[in-house]
């Protein structure tokens, strides 16, 4: 869900940026020769999107708050439905945290490879 929304936002912002920006490098020249639909599916964003990490961090914060409520519900005897949500919330939070950690690691690895080329 979250990844699909992020992907749609990236594609929409990329096409707007590409239409308004003048070609400034060899990559832009060769990408201009490609058909528009092929270019939109394989294009790489030139400006890093800073809000992706902040959105993921906000999602993780909200998951943590929901998990706290569910964990507190385990101690009370009348909130069984809220307590049953805890395992799935914990699983989602752990998967999101692992995905973010892997993304940051791969990004650092890519930056290191680029730095070694210079």
SEKOL-956895 format. One record per atom (N, C-alpha, C): residue number from 1; residue in three letters; atom name; x, y, z. Coordinates in Angstrom, 2 decimals. Example, Ala and Ser with C-alpha at 12.3 -4.5 7.8 and 13.67 -1.06 7.14 Angstrom:
! SEKOL-956895
<rec pos="1" code="Ala" site="N" u="13.19" v="-5.69" w="7.80"/>
<rec pos="1" code="Ala" site="CA" u="12.30" v="-4.50" w="7.80"/>
<rec pos="1" code="Ala" site="C" u="13.20" v="-3.30" w="7.80"/>
<rec pos="2" code="Ser" site="N" u="12.85" v="-2.25" w="7.08"/>
<rec pos="2" code="Ser" site="CA" u="13.67" v="-1.06" w="7.14"/>
<rec pos="2" code="Ser" site="C" u="12.90" v="0.03" w="7.87"/>
***
This chain:
! SEKOL-956895
<rec pos="1" code="Unk" site="N" u="0.82" v="-1.19" w="0.00"/>
<rec pos="1" code="Unk" site="CA" u="0.00" v="0.00" w="0.00"/>
<rec pos="1" code="Unk" site="C" u="0.87" v="1.25" w="0.00"/>
<rec pos="2" code="Unk" site="N" u="1.72" v="1.36" w="1.01"/>
<rec pos="2" code="Unk" site="CA" u="2.56" v="2.55" w="1.16"/>
<rec pos="2" code="Unk" site="C" u="3.52" v="2.68" w="-0.01"/>
<rec pos="3" code="Unk" site="N" u="4.09" v="1.57" w="-0.45"/>
<rec pos="3" code="Unk" site="CA" u="5.05" v="1.61" w="-1.55"/>
<rec pos="3" code="Unk" site="C" u="4.37" v="2.01" w="-2.84"/>
<rec pos="4" code="Unk" site="N" u="3.14" v="1.53" w="-3.07"/>
<rec pos="4" code="Unk" site="CA" u="2.40" v="1.91" w="-4.27"/>
<rec pos="4" code="Unk" site="C" u="2.10" v="3.39" w="-4.30"/>
<rec pos="5" code="Unk" site="N" u="1.72" v="3.97" w="-3.16"/>
<rec pos="5" code="Unk" site="CA" u="1.45" v="5.40" w="-3.09"/>
<rec pos="5" code="Unk" site="C" u="2.71" v="6.21" w="-3.36"/>
<rec pos="6" code="Unk" site="N" u="3.82" v="5.78" w="-2.79"/>
<rec pos="6" code="Unk" site="CA" u="5.09" v="6.48" w="-2.99"/>
<rec pos="6" code="Unk" site="C" u="5.49" v="6.40" w="-4.46"/>
<rec pos="7" code="Unk" site="N" u="5.33" v="5.25" w="-5.07"/>
<rec pos="7" code="Unk" site="CA" u="5.70" v="5.06" w="-6.47"/>
<rec pos="7" code="Unk" site="C" u="4.88" v="5.99" w="-7.38"/>
<rec pos="8" code="Unk" site="N" u="3.56" v="6.11" w="-7.11"/>
<rec pos="8" code="Unk" site="CA" u="2.72" v="6.99" w="-7.91"/>
<rec pos="8" code="Unk" site="C" u="3.15" v="8.44" w="-7.76"/>
<rec pos="9" code="Unk" site="N" u="3.50" v="8.86" w="-6.54"/>
<rec pos="9" code="Unk" site="CA" u="3.93" v="10.24" w="-6.31"/>
<rec pos="9" code="Unk" site="C" u="5.23" v="10.52" w="-7.06"/>
<rec pos="10" code="Unk" site="N" u="6.16" v="9.55" w="-7.06"/>
<rec pos="10" code="Unk" site="CA" u="7.43" v="9.73" w="-7.75"/>
<rec pos="10" code="Unk" site="C" u="7.22" v="9.90" w="-9.25"/>
<rec pos="11" code="Unk" site="N" u="6.36" v="9.07" w="-9.84"/>
<rec pos="11" code="Unk" site="CA" u="6.12" v="9.13" w="-11.28"/>
<rec pos="11" code="Unk" site="C" u="5.47" v="10.47" w="-11.64"/>
<rec pos="12" code="Unk" site="N" u="4.51" v="10.91" w="-10.84"/>
<rec pos="12" code="Unk" site="CA" u="3.84" v="12.19" w="-11.12"/>
<rec pos="12" code="Unk" site="C" u="4.80" v="13.36" w="-11.02"/>
<rec pos="13" code="Unk" site="N" u="5.67" v="13.38" w="-10.00"/>
<rec pos="13" code="Unk" site="CA" u="6.60" v="14.50" w="-9.86"/>
<rec pos="13" code="Unk" site="C" u="7.68" v="14.43" w="-10.92"/>
<rec pos="14" code="Unk" site="N" u="8.09" v="13.23" w="-11.32"/>
<rec pos="14" code="Unk" site="CA" u="9.12" v="13.10" w="-12.35"/>
<rec pos="14" code="Unk" site="C" u="8.66" v="13.66" w="-13.68"/>
<rec pos="15" code="Unk" site="N" u="7.44" v="13.34" w="-14.08"/>
<rec pos="15" code="Unk" site="CA" u="6.98" v="13.81" w="-15.39"/>
<rec pos="15" code="Unk" site="C" u="6.83" v="15.32" w="-15.39"/>
<rec pos="16" code="Unk" site="N" u="6.39" v="15.92" w="-14.29"/>
<rec pos="16" code="Unk" site="CA" u="6.27" v="17.38" w="-14.23"/>
<rec pos="16" code="Unk" site="C" u="7.65" v="18.04" w="-14.29"/>
<rec pos="17" code="Unk" site="N" u="8.62" v="17.48" w="-13.56"/>
<rec pos="17" code="Unk" site="CA" u="9.97" v="18.04" w="-13.54"/>
<rec pos="17" code="Unk" site="C" u="10.64" v="17.91" w="-14.91"/>
<rec pos="18" code="Unk" site="N" u="10.42" v="16.79" w="-15.58"/>
<rec pos="18" code="Unk" site="CA" u="11.07" v="16.55" w="-16.85"/>
<rec pos="18" code="Unk" site="C" u="10.53" v="17.46" w="-17.94"/>
<rec pos="19" code="Unk" site="N" u="9.25" v="17.81" w="-17.87"/>
<rec pos="19" code="Unk" site="CA" u="8.68" v="18.67" w="-18.88"/>
<rec pos="19" code="Unk" site="C" u="9.18" v="20.10" w="-18.74"/>
<rec pos="20" code="Unk" site="N" u="9.43" v="20.56" w="-17.50"/>
<rec pos="20" code="Unk" site="CA" u="9.79" v="21.95" w="-17.30"/>
<rec pos="20" code="Unk" site="C" u="11.30" v="22.19" w="-17.31"/>
<rec pos="21" code="Unk" site="N" u="12.10" v="21.18" w="-17.03"/>
<rec pos="21" code="Unk" site="CA" u="13.55" v="21.37" w="-16.92"/>
<rec pos="21" code="Unk" site="C" u="14.20" v="21.29" w="-18.30"/>
<rec pos="22" code="Unk" site="N" u="15.12" v="22.22" w="-18.60"/>
<rec pos="22" code="Unk" site="CA" u="15.85" v="22.14" w="-19.87"/>
<rec pos="22" code="Unk" site="C" u="16.91" v="21.05" w="-19.79"/>
<rec pos="23" code="Unk" site="N" u="17.23" v="20.42" w="-20.93"/>
<rec pos="23" code="Unk" site="CA" u="18.26" v="19.38" w="-20.90"/>
<rec pos="23" code="Unk" site="C" u="19.62" v="19.97" w="-20.53"/>
<rec pos="24" code="Unk" site="N" u="20.30" v="19.33" w="-19.58"/>
<rec pos="24" code="Unk" site="CA" u="21.56" v="19.89" w="-19.12"/>
<rec pos="24" code="Unk" site="C" u="22.70" v="18.88" w="-19.12"/>
<rec pos="25" code="Unk" site="N" u="22.44" v="17.66" w="-19.54"/>
<rec pos="25" code="Unk" site="CA" u="23.52" v="16.68" w="-19.54"/>
<rec pos="25" code="Unk" site="C" u="23.31" v="15.68" w="-20.68"/>
<rec pos="26" code="Unk" site="N" u="24.25" v="14.80" w="-20.83"/>
<rec pos="26" code="Unk" site="CA" u="24.16" v="13.77" w="-21.86"/>
<rec pos="26" code="Unk" site="C" u="22.99" v="12.83" w="-21.59"/>
<rec pos="27" code="Unk" site="N" u="22.75" v="12.54" w="-20.32"/>
<rec pos="27" code="Unk" site="CA" u="21.66" v="11.64" w="-19.97"/>
<rec pos="27" code="Unk" site="C" u="20.33" v="12.23" w="-20.40"/>
<rec pos="28" code="Unk" site="N" u="20.14" v="13.52" w="-20.17"/>
<rec pos="28" code="Unk" site="CA" u="18.91" v="14.18" w="-20.59"/>
<rec pos="28" code="Unk" site="C" u="18.76" v="14.15" w="-22.11"/>
<rec pos="29" code="Unk" site="N" u="19.87" v="14.31" w="-22.80"/>
<rec pos="29" code="Unk" site="CA" u="19.82" v="14.27" w="-24.26"/>
<rec pos="29" code="Unk" site="C" u="19.35" v="12.91" w="-24.76"/>
<rec pos="30" code="Unk" site="N" u="19.94" v="11.83" w="-24.25"/>
<rec pos="30" code="Unk" site="CA" u="19.57" v="10.49" w="-24.69"/>
<rec pos="30" code="Unk" site="C" u="18.16" v="10.12" w="-24.22"/>
<rec pos="31" code="Unk" site="N" u="17.77" v="10.56" w="-23.02"/>
<rec pos="31" code="Unk" site="CA" u="16.42" v="10.28" w="-22.54"/>
<rec pos="31" code="Unk" site="C" u="15.38" v="11.03" w="-23.36"/>
<rec pos="32" code="Unk" site="N" u="15.73" v="12.17" w="-23.91"/>
<rec pos="32" code="Unk" site="CA" u="14.80" v="12.92" w="-24.75"/>
<rec pos="32" code="Unk" site="C" u="14.52" v="12.18" w="-26.06"/>
<rec pos="33" code="Unk" site="N" u="15.45" v="11.34" w="-26.49"/>
<rec pos="33" code="Unk" site="CA" u="15.26" v="10.57" w="-27.73"/>
<rec pos="33" code="Unk" site="C" u="14.36" v="9.36" w="-27.53"/>
<rec pos="34" code="Unk" site="N" u="14.17" v="8.93" w="-26.28"/>
<rec pos="34" code="Unk" site="CA" u="13.33" v="7.77" w="-26.00"/>
<rec pos="34" code="Unk" site="C" u="11.86" v="8.15" w="-26.09"/>
<rec pos="35" code="Unk" site="N" u="11.00" v="7.19" w="-26.37"/>
<rec pos="35" code="Unk" site="CA" u="9.56" v="7.48" w="-26.35"/>
<rec pos="35" code="Unk" site="C" u="9.13" v="7.84" w="-24.92"/>
<rec pos="36" code="Unk" site="N" u="8.13" v="8.72" w="-24.75"/>
<rec pos="36" code="Unk" site="CA" u="7.75" v="9.19" w="-23.42"/>
<rec pos="36" code="Unk" site="C" u="7.33" v="8.09" w="-22.47"/>
<rec pos="37" code="Unk" site="N" u="6.59" v="7.07" w="-22.92"/>
<rec pos="37" code="Unk" site="CA" u="6.15" v="6.02" w="-22.01"/>
<rec pos="37" code="Unk" site="C" u="7.31" v="5.15" w="-21.53"/>
<rec pos="38" code="Unk" site="N" u="8.29" v="4.88" w="-22.37"/>
<rec pos="38" code="Unk" site="CA" u="9.45" v="4.11" w="-21.93"/>
<rec pos="38" code="Unk" site="C" u="10.29" v="4.93" w="-20.97"/>
<rec pos="39" code="Unk" site="N" u="10.35" v="6.22" w="-21.21"/>
<rec pos="39" code="Unk" site="CA" u="11.14" v="7.10" w="-20.35"/>
<rec pos="39" code="Unk" site="C" u="10.52" v="7.21" w="-18.96"/>
<rec pos="40" code="Unk" site="N" u="9.21" v="7.28" w="-18.88"/>
<rec pos="40" code="Unk" site="CA" u="8.53" v="7.44" w="-17.58"/>
<rec pos="40" code="Unk" site="C" u="8.69" v="6.20" w="-16.71"/>
<rec pos="41" code="Unk" site="N" u="8.79" v="5.03" w="-17.31"/>
<rec pos="41" code="Unk" site="CA" u="8.88" v="3.82" w="-16.50"/>
<rec pos="41" code="Unk" site="C" u="10.31" v="3.53" w="-16.05"/>
<rec pos="42" code="Unk" site="N" u="11.32" v="4.05" w="-16.74"/>
<rec pos="42" code="Unk" site="CA" u="12.70" v="3.74" w="-16.38"/>
<rec pos="42" code="Unk" site="C" u="13.47" v="4.93" w="-15.86"/>
<rec pos="43" code="Unk" site="N" u="12.83" v="6.06" w="-15.71"/>
<rec pos="43" code="Unk" site="CA" u="13.53" v="7.28" w="-15.31"/>
<rec pos="43" code="Unk" site="C" u="13.94" v="7.22" w="-13.84"/>
<rec pos="44" code="Unk" site="N" u="15.04" v="7.90" w="-13.54"/>
<rec pos="44" code="Unk" site="CA" u="15.53" v="8.01" w="-12.18"/>
<rec pos="44" code="Unk" site="C" u="15.37" v="9.47" w="-11.77"/>
<rec pos="45" code="Unk" site="N" u="14.84" v="9.67" w="-10.59"/>
<rec pos="45" code="Unk" site="CA" u="14.61" v="11.03" w="-10.11"/>
<rec pos="45" code="Unk" site="C" u="15.95" v="11.72" w="-9.90"/>
<rec pos="46" code="Unk" site="N" u="16.06" v="12.95" w="-10.39"/>
<rec pos="46" code="Unk" site="CA" u="17.31" v="13.67" w="-10.25"/>
<rec pos="46" code="Unk" site="C" u="17.42" v="14.34" w="-8.89"/>
<rec pos="47" code="Unk" site="N" u="16.30" v="14.71" w="-8.29"/>
<rec pos="47" code="Unk" site="CA" u="16.33" v="15.33" w="-6.97"/>
<rec pos="47" code="Unk" site="C" u="15.85" v="14.32" w="-5.94"/>
<rec pos="48" code="Unk" site="N" u="16.63" v="14.11" w="-4.88"/>
<rec pos="48" code="Unk" site="CA" u="16.20" v="13.13" w="-3.88"/>
<rec pos="48" code="Unk" site="C" u="14.95" v="13.61" w="-3.16"/>
<rec pos="49" code="Unk" site="N" u="14.08" v="12.69" w="-2.90"/>
<rec pos="49" code="Unk" site="CA" u="12.84" v="13.04" w="-2.21"/>
<rec pos="49" code="Unk" site="C" u="13.06" v="12.86" w="-0.72"/>
<rec pos="50" code="Unk" site="N" u="13.11" v="13.96" w="-0.01"/>
<rec pos="50" code="Unk" site="CA" u="13.39" v="13.93" w="1.43"/>
<rec pos="50" code="Unk" site="C" u="12.17" v="13.51" w="2.23"/>
<rec pos="51" code="Unk" site="N" u="11.00" v="13.63" w="1.68"/>
<rec pos="51" code="Unk" site="CA" u="9.82" v="13.33" w="2.46"/>
<rec pos="51" code="Unk" site="C" u="9.53" v="11.84" w="2.54"/>
<rec pos="52" code="Unk" site="N" u="10.19" v="11.01" w="1.73"/>
<rec pos="52" code="Unk" site="CA" u="9.96" v="9.57" w="1.80"/>
<rec pos="52" code="Unk" site="C" u="10.37" v="9.01" w="3.15"/>
<rec pos="53" code="Unk" site="N" u="11.55" v="9.41" w="3.62"/>
<rec pos="53" code="Unk" site="CA" u="12.00" v="8.93" w="4.92"/>
<rec pos="53" code="Unk" site="C" u="11.17" v="9.50" w="6.04"/>
<rec pos="54" code="Unk" site="N" u="10.74" v="10.75" w="5.91"/>
<rec pos="54" code="Unk" site="CA" u="9.93" v="11.34" w="6.97"/>
<rec pos="54" code="Unk" site="C" u="8.54" v="10.69" w="7.01"/>
<rec pos="55" code="Unk" site="N" u="7.98" v="10.35" w="5.84"/>
<rec pos="55" code="Unk" site="CA" u="6.70" v="9.65" w="5.82"/>
<rec pos="55" code="Unk" site="C" u="6.82" v="8.26" w="6.45"/>
<rec pos="56" code="Unk" site="N" u="7.90" v="7.56" w="6.13"/>
<rec pos="56" code="Unk" site="CA" u="8.11" v="6.24" w="6.71"/>
<rec pos="56" code="Unk" site="C" u="8.33" v="6.34" w="8.21"/>
<rec pos="57" code="Unk" site="N" u="9.03" v="7.37" w="8.65"/>
<rec pos="57" code="Unk" site="CA" u="9.26" v="7.57" w="10.07"/>
<rec pos="57" code="Unk" site="C" u="7.95" v="7.89" w="10.79"/>
<rec pos="58" code="Unk" site="N" u="7.11" v="8.71" w="10.17"/>
<rec pos="58" code="Unk" site="CA" u="5.80" v="9.02" w="10.76"/>
<rec pos="58" code="Unk" site="C" u="4.92" v="7.78" w="10.84"/>
<rec pos="59" code="Unk" site="N" u="4.99" v="6.93" w="9.82"/>
<rec pos="59" code="Unk" site="CA" u="4.23" v="5.69" w="9.83"/>
<rec pos="59" code="Unk" site="C" u="4.71" v="4.78" w="10.95"/>
<rec pos="60" code="Unk" site="N" u="6.02" v="4.70" w="11.13"/>
<rec pos="60" code="Unk" site="CA" u="6.57" v="3.88" w="12.20"/>
<rec pos="60" code="Unk" site="C" u="6.18" v="4.43" w="13.56"/>
<rec pos="61" code="Unk" site="N" u="6.15" v="5.75" w="13.71"/>
<rec pos="61" code="Unk" site="CA" u="5.72" v="6.36" w="14.97"/>
<rec pos="61" code="Unk" site="C" u="4.26" v="6.04" w="15.28"/>
<rec pos="62" code="Unk" site="N" u="3.40" v="6.15" w="14.26"/>
<rec pos="62" code="Unk" site="CA" u="1.99" v="5.84" w="14.50"/>
<rec pos="62" code="Unk" site="C" u="1.78" v="4.36" w="14.82"/>
<rec pos="63" code="Unk" site="N" u="2.57" v="3.49" w="14.16"/>
<rec pos="63" code="Unk" site="CA" u="2.50" v="2.06" w="14.49"/>
<rec pos="63" code="Unk" site="C" u="2.91" v="1.82" w="15.94"/>
<rec pos="64" code="Unk" site="N" u="3.95" v="2.53" w="16.39"/>
<rec pos="64" code="Unk" site="CA" u="4.41" v="2.37" w="17.76"/>
<rec pos="64" code="Unk" site="C" u="3.34" v="2.81" w="18.75"/>
<rec pos="65" code="Unk" site="N" u="2.65" v="3.92" w="18.45"/>
<rec pos="65" code="Unk" site="CA" u="1.58" v="4.39" w="19.33"/>
<rec pos="65" code="Unk" site="C" u="0.44" v="3.38" w="19.38"/>
<rec pos="66" code="Unk" site="N" u="0.07" v="2.84" w="18.23"/>
<rec pos="66" code="Unk" site="CA" u="-1.00" v="1.83" w="18.21"/>
<rec pos="66" code="Unk" site="C" u="-0.59" v="0.57" w="18.95"/>
<rec pos="67" code="Unk" site="N" u="0.67" v="0.19" w="18.82"/>
<rec pos="67" code="Unk" site="CA" u="1.15" v="-0.99" w="19.54"/>
<rec pos="67" code="Unk" site="C" u="1.12" v="-0.75" w="21.04"/>
<rec pos="68" code="Unk" site="N" u="1.44" v="0.46" w="21.47"/>
<rec pos="68" code="Unk" site="CA" u="1.41" v="0.79" w="22.89"/>
<rec pos="68" code="Unk" site="C" u="-0.01" v="0.66" w="23.43"/>
<rec pos="69" code="Unk" site="N" u="-0.99" v="1.16" w="22.67"/>
<rec pos="69" code="Unk" site="CA" u="-2.39" v="1.02" w="23.10"/>
<rec pos="69" code="Unk" site="C" u="-2.79" v="-0.45" w="23.18"/>
<rec pos="70" code="Unk" site="N" u="-2.39" v="-1.23" w="22.20"/>
<rec pos="70" code="Unk" site="CA" u="-2.74" v="-2.65" w="22.19"/>
<rec pos="70" code="Unk" site="C" u="-2.06" v="-3.40" w="23.32"/>
<rec pos="71" code="Unk" site="N" u="-0.83" v="-3.03" w="23.62"/>
<rec pos="71" code="Unk" site="CA" u="-0.11" v="-3.69" w="24.70"/>
<rec pos="71" code="Unk" site="C" u="-0.73" v="-3.36" w="26.05"/>
<rec pos="72" code="Unk" site="N" u="-1.18" v="-2.13" w="26.22"/>
<rec pos="72" code="Unk" site="CA" u="-1.87" v="-1.76" w="27.45"/>
<rec pos="72" code="Unk" site="C" u="-3.20" v="-2.48" w="27.57"/>
<rec pos="73" code="Unk" site="N" u="-3.83" v="-2.76" w="26.43"/>
<rec pos="73" code="Unk" site="CA" u="-5.10" v="-3.46" w="26.45"/>
<rec pos="73" code="Unk" site="C" u="-4.95" v="-4.91" w="26.92"/>
<rec pos="74" code="Unk" site="N" u="-3.75" v="-5.45" w="26.82"/>
<rec pos="74" code="Unk" site="CA" u="-3.51" v="-6.81" w="27.30"/>
<rec pos="74" code="Unk" site="C" u="-3.70" v="-6.92" w="28.81"/>
<rec pos="75" code="Unk" site="N" u="-3.43" v="-5.83" w="29.53"/>
<rec pos="75" code="Unk" site="CA" u="-3.56" v="-5.89" w="30.98"/>
<rec pos="75" code="Unk" site="C" u="-5.01" v="-5.74" w="31.45"/>
<rec pos="76" code="Unk" site="N" u="-5.85" v="-5.13" w="30.65"/>
<rec pos="76" code="Unk" site="CA" u="-7.25" v="-4.99" w="31.06"/>
<rec pos="76" code="Unk" site="C" u="-8.05" v="-6.18" w="30.55"/>
<rec pos="77" code="Unk" site="N" u="-9.11" v="-6.49" w="31.24"/>
<rec pos="77" code="Unk" site="CA" u="-9.87" v="-7.70" w="30.92"/>
<rec pos="77" code="Unk" site="C" u="-11.02" v="-7.45" w="29.94"/>
<rec pos="78" code="Unk" site="N" u="-11.36" v="-6.19" w="29.69"/>
<rec pos="78" code="Unk" site="CA" u="-12.51" v="-5.92" w="28.83"/>
<rec pos="78" code="Unk" site="C" u="-12.14" v="-5.43" w="27.43"/>
<rec pos="79" code="Unk" site="N" u="-10.87" v="-5.38" w="27.11"/>
<rec pos="79" code="Unk" site="CA" u="-10.43" v="-4.88" w="25.80"/>
<rec pos="79" code="Unk" site="C" u="-9.75" v="-5.99" w="25.00"/>
<rec pos="80" code="Unk" site="N" u="-10.48" v="-7.05" w="24.76"/>
<rec pos="80" code="Unk" site="CA" u="-9.91" v="-8.20" w="24.06"/>
<rec pos="80" code="Unk" site="C" u="-9.65" v="-7.93" w="22.58"/>
<rec pos="81" code="Unk" site="N" u="-10.54" v="-7.17" w="21.95"/>
<rec pos="81" code="Unk" site="CA" u="-10.38" v="-6.88" w="20.53"/>
<rec pos="81" code="Unk" site="C" u="-9.13" v="-6.05" w="20.26"/>
<rec pos="82" code="Unk" site="N" u="-8.89" v="-5.06" w="21.10"/>
<rec pos="82" code="Unk" site="CA" u="-7.69" v="-4.23" w="20.95"/>
<rec pos="82" code="Unk" site="C" u="-6.43" v="-5.05" w="21.20"/>
<rec pos="83" code="Unk" site="N" u="-6.49" v="-5.96" w="22.15"/>
<rec pos="83" code="Unk" site="CA" u="-5.33" v="-6.80" w="22.48"/>
<rec pos="83" code="Unk" site="C" u="-5.00" v="-7.76" w="21.34"/>
<rec pos="84" code="Unk" site="N" u="-6.00" v="-8.18" w="20.59"/>
<rec pos="84" code="Unk" site="CA" u="-5.77" v="-9.12" w="19.47"/>
<rec pos="84" code="Unk" site="C" u="-5.05" v="-8.46" w="18.30"/>
<rec pos="85" code="Unk" site="N" u="-5.06" v="-7.16" w="18.24"/>
<rec pos="85" code="Unk" site="CA" u="-4.39" v="-6.44" w="17.15"/>
<rec pos="85" code="Unk" site="C" u="-2.87" v="-6.38" w="17.34"/>
<rec pos="86" code="Unk" site="N" u="-2.40" v="-6.61" w="18.55"/>
<rec pos="86" code="Unk" site="CA" u="-0.98" v="-6.42" w="18.86"/>
<rec pos="86" code="Unk" site="C" u="-0.04" v="-7.27" w="17.99"/>
<rec pos="87" code="Unk" site="N" u="-0.27" v="-8.57" w="17.82"/>
<rec pos="87" code="Unk" site="CA" u="0.69" v="-9.36" w="17.01"/>
<rec pos="87" code="Unk" site="C" u="0.84" v="-8.87" w="15.57"/>
<rec pos="88" code="Unk" site="N" u="-0.26" v="-8.51" w="14.93"/>
<rec pos="88" code="Unk" site="CA" u="-0.15" v="-8.04" w="13.55"/>
<rec pos="88" code="Unk" site="C" u="0.53" v="-6.68" w="13.49"/>
<rec pos="89" code="Unk" site="N" u="0.25" v="-5.81" w="14.47"/>
<rec pos="89" code="Unk" site="CA" u="0.91" v="-4.50" w="14.51"/>
<rec pos="89" code="Unk" site="C" u="2.41" v="-4.66" w="14.75"/>
<rec pos="90" code="Unk" site="N" u="2.77" v="-5.58" w="15.61"/>
<rec pos="90" code="Unk" site="CA" u="4.19" v="-5.83" w="15.88"/>
<rec pos="90" code="Unk" site="C" u="4.89" v="-6.35" w="14.63"/>
<rec pos="91" code="Unk" site="N" u="4.24" v="-7.26" w="13.92"/>
<rec pos="91" code="Unk" site="CA" u="4.81" v="-7.80" w="12.69"/>
<rec pos="91" code="Unk" site="C" u="5.00" v="-6.71" w="11.64"/>
<rec pos="92" code="Unk" site="N" u="3.99" v="-5.86" w="11.46"/>
<rec pos="92" code="Unk" site="CA" u="4.09" v="-4.76" w="10.49"/>
<rec pos="92" code="Unk" site="C" u="5.22" v="-3.80" w="10.85"/>
<rec pos="93" code="Unk" site="N" u="5.35" v="-3.48" w="12.14"/>
<rec pos="93" code="Unk" site="CA" u="6.39" v="-2.54" w="12.58"/>
<rec pos="93" code="Unk" site="C" u="7.78" v="-3.13" w="12.36"/>
<rec pos="94" code="Unk" site="N" u="7.94" v="-4.41" w="12.66"/>
<rec pos="94" code="Unk" site="CA" u="9.25" v="-5.05" w="12.48"/>
<rec pos="94" code="Unk" site="C" u="9.61" v="-5.12" w="10.99"/>
<rec pos="95" code="Unk" site="N" u="8.64" v="-5.47" w="10.15"/>
<rec pos="95" code="Unk" site="CA" u="8.92" v="-5.54" w="8.71"/>
<rec pos="95" code="Unk" site="C" u="9.27" v="-4.17" w="8.14"/>
<rec pos="96" code="Unk" site="N" u="8.54" v="-3.12" w="8.57"/>
<rec pos="96" code="Unk" site="CA" u="8.85" v="-1.78" w="8.09"/>
<rec pos="96" code="Unk" site="C" u="10.23" v="-1.35" w="8.55"/>
<rec pos="97" code="Unk" site="N" u="10.57" v="-1.66" w="9.78"/>
<rec pos="97" code="Unk" site="CA" u="11.88" v="-1.29" w="10.30"/>
<rec pos="97" code="Unk" site="C" u="13.00" v="-2.02" w="9.55"/>
<rec pos="98" code="Unk" site="N" u="12.80" v="-3.30" w="9.26"/>
<rec pos="98" code="Unk" site="CA" u="13.81" v="-4.04" w="8.49"/>
<rec pos="98" code="Unk" site="C" u="13.94" v="-3.50" w="7.07"/>
<rec pos="99" code="Unk" site="N" u="12.82" v="-3.15" w="6.46"/>
<rec pos="99" code="Unk" site="CA" u="12.86" v="-2.61" w="5.10"/>
<rec pos="99" code="Unk" site="C" u="13.60" v="-1.28" w="5.07"/>
<rec pos="100" code="Unk" site="N" u="13.32" v="-0.41" w="6.04"/>
<rec pos="100" code="Unk" site="CA" u="14.00" v="0.88" w="6.09"/>
<rec pos="100" code="Unk" site="C" u="15.49" v="0.71" w="6.34"/>
<rec pos="101" code="Unk" site="N" u="15.84" v="-0.21" w="7.22"/>
<rec pos="101" code="Unk" site="CA" u="17.25" v="-0.46" w="7.50"/>
<rec pos="101" code="Unk" site="C" u="17.98" v="-0.98" w="6.25"/>
<rec pos="102" code="Unk" site="N" u="17.33" v="-1.88" w="5.54"/>
<rec pos="102" code="Unk" site="CA" u="17.94" v="-2.42" w="4.32"/>
<rec pos="102" code="Unk" site="C" u="18.08" v="-1.33" w="3.25"/>
<rec pos="103" code="Unk" site="N" u="17.07" v="-0.47" w="3.13"/>
<rec pos="103" code="Unk" site="CA" u="17.14" v="0.61" w="2.14"/>
<rec pos="103" code="Unk" site="C" u="18.28" v="1.58" w="2.45"/>
<rec pos="104" code="Unk" site="N" u="18.43" v="1.93" w="3.72"/>
<rec pos="104" code="Unk" site="CA" u="19.51" v="2.84" w="4.10"/>
<rec pos="104" code="Unk" site="C" u="20.87" v="2.17" w="3.86"/>
<rec pos="105" code="Unk" site="N" u="20.98" v="0.88" w="4.17"/>
<rec pos="105" code="Unk" site="CA" u="22.23" v="0.15" w="3.94"/>
<rec pos="105" code="Unk" site="C" u="22.59" v="0.07" w="2.48"/>
<rec pos="106" code="Unk" site="N" u="21.60" v="-0.23" w="1.63"/>
<rec pos="106" code="Unk" site="CA" u="21.86" v="-0.32" w="0.19"/>
<rec pos="106" code="Unk" site="C" u="22.20" v="1.05" w="-0.39"/>
<rec pos="107" code="Unk" site="N" u="21.58" v="2.09" w="0.13"/>
<rec pos="107" code="Unk" site="CA" u="21.90" v="3.45" w="-0.33"/>
<rec pos="107" code="Unk" site="C" u="23.34" v="3.80" w="0.02"/>
<rec pos="108" code="Unk" site="N" u="23.73" v="3.49" w="1.24"/>
<rec pos="108" code="Unk" site="CA" u="25.11" v="3.75" w="1.66"/>
<rec pos="108" code="Unk" site="C" u="26.10" v="2.95" w="0.83"/>
<rec pos="109" code="Unk" site="N" u="25.73" v="1.71" w="0.51"/>
<rec pos="109" code="Unk" site="CA" u="26.59" v="0.87" w="-0.32"/>
<rec pos="109" code="Unk" site="C" u="26.72" v="1.47" w="-1.73"/>
<rec pos="110" code="Unk" site="N" u="25.63" v="1.96" w="-2.28"/>
<rec pos="110" code="Unk" site="CA" u="25.65" v="2.58" w="-3.60"/>
<rec pos="110" code="Unk" site="C" u="26.49" v="3.86" w="-3.61"/>
<rec pos="111" code="Unk" site="N" u="26.36" v="4.67" w="-2.56"/>
<rec pos="111" code="Unk" site="CA" u="27.17" v="5.90" w="-2.47"/>
<rec pos="111" code="Unk" site="C" u="28.63" v="5.55" w="-2.35"/>
<rec pos="112" code="Unk" site="N" u="28.95" v="4.50" w="-1.60"/>
<rec pos="112" code="Unk" site="CA" u="30.34" v="4.08" w="-1.46"/>
<rec pos="112" code="Unk" site="C" u="30.91" v="3.62" w="-2.81"/>
<rec pos="113" code="Unk" site="N" u="30.13" v="2.90" w="-3.58"/>
<rec pos="113" code="Unk" site="CA" u="30.59" v="2.46" w="-4.90"/>
<rec pos="113" code="Unk" site="C" u="30.81" v="3.65" w="-5.84"/>
<rec pos="114" code="Unk" site="N" u="29.92" v="4.63" w="-5.78"/>
<rec pos="114" code="Unk" site="CA" u="30.09" v="5.82" w="-6.61"/>
<rec pos="114" code="Unk" site="C" u="31.33" v="6.58" w="-6.20"/>
<rec pos="115" code="Unk" site="N" u="31.57" v="6.70" w="-4.91"/>
<rec pos="115" code="Unk" site="CA" u="32.77" v="7.42" w="-4.43"/>
<rec pos="115" code="Unk" site="C" u="34.06" v="6.70" w="-4.85"/>
<rec pos="116" code="Unk" site="N" u="34.02" v="5.39" w="-4.91"/>
<rec pos="116" code="Unk" site="CA" u="35.21" v="4.64" w="-5.31"/>
<rec pos="116" code="Unk" site="C" u="35.51" v="4.79" w="-6.80"/>
<rec pos="117" code="Unk" site="N" u="34.51" v="5.17" w="-7.59"/>
<rec pos="117" code="Unk" site="CA" u="34.74" v="5.37" w="-9.03"/>
<rec pos="117" code="Unk" site="C" u="35.51" v="6.64" w="-9.34"/>
<rec pos="118" code="Unk" site="N" u="35.46" v="7.61" w="-8.44"/>
<rec pos="118" code="Unk" site="CA" u="36.10" v="8.89" w="-8.72"/>
<rec pos="118" code="Unk" site="C" u="37.58" v="8.87" w="-8.58"/>
***
